[in-house]
């Protein structure tokens, strides 16, 4: 308009800047806003409980000290710098941290937040190969991992609280390619595919329940996670390498009585699931503006054996590959600078 004056962005009131920042879907967008000037830095907090879209983070630090991540909000791949190159391999998420090590038989094990460099060293498990993380990624007071004894099929789970000096270990016997487990609220849930499901008290090792495991046709992978307090067992089925043939069988653990049992469900309602190696986490669609509930995000391969990221809609049974993915291994995380 004639005679009107343009307002400088830096002169906007702090409450307006703060309001704008809460609408930014990606955590690094807020970091960039804070870097504009002192006023903006004091007006924007990276700890606000505003939407934090999950990232798919590469599973290792490259030689340049960089980590790739895929942003769901922009559908693009970015790089962040990580100073902890010695902790090169990421095995999964534990709370706001990543469980990382030097190699499969780690001499150095730690919990690391790659965004701010915060690190907690952990005692290295001895004589076992760490295969993955069994912790509920949204629960931070316990670190739980699972793995196998060298040269055997003996599987084990270990857990500890940060600050403790050693791991508490439970073991069971299964074929490692069939085993999947989860730690949640003091219990270990162990599923030996097609055989049985064990529920054990993590502190005492006491067997709480022993029930049959469900089966699924054309099994590609299995995952166990917590969604709104419920334990879900998810079977990913690939009849072929074509996206249109991907499907999921989902079971919810009925714990209402002493007779535990798996119940097949057709819908996860307003939940959005993010599947990692054998686990994952769920987020309500209301927390992710623009996202549709009853969907699953997961890594896989296309018909040419290229790594892809996918979204499966349980309502209509369709699967689509996400664009601009770098094509590597990784893990879903919820970025956090706290």
Secondary structure, DSSP 4 states (H G I P E B T S, - for coil): -TT--PPPGGGS-HHHHHHHHTT--SHHHHHHHHTS-HHHHHH--TT--S----EEEESB--TTSEEEEEETTTTEEEEEE-S-TTS-EEEEEETTEEEEESSSS-S-EEEE-TTT--EEEEPPPSSEEEEEE-S-TT--S-EEEEEEETTS-EEEEEEE-TT-SS-EEEEEE--TTTEEEEEETTEEEEEETTTEEEEEETTT--EEEEEEPP--TTEEEEEEEEETTEEEEEEEEESSSSGGGEEEEEEEEE-SSSS-EEEEES--TTEEEEE-SS-EEEEEGGGSTT--SSEEEEEEE-TTS-EEEEEEETTTTEEEEPTT-----EEEE-----
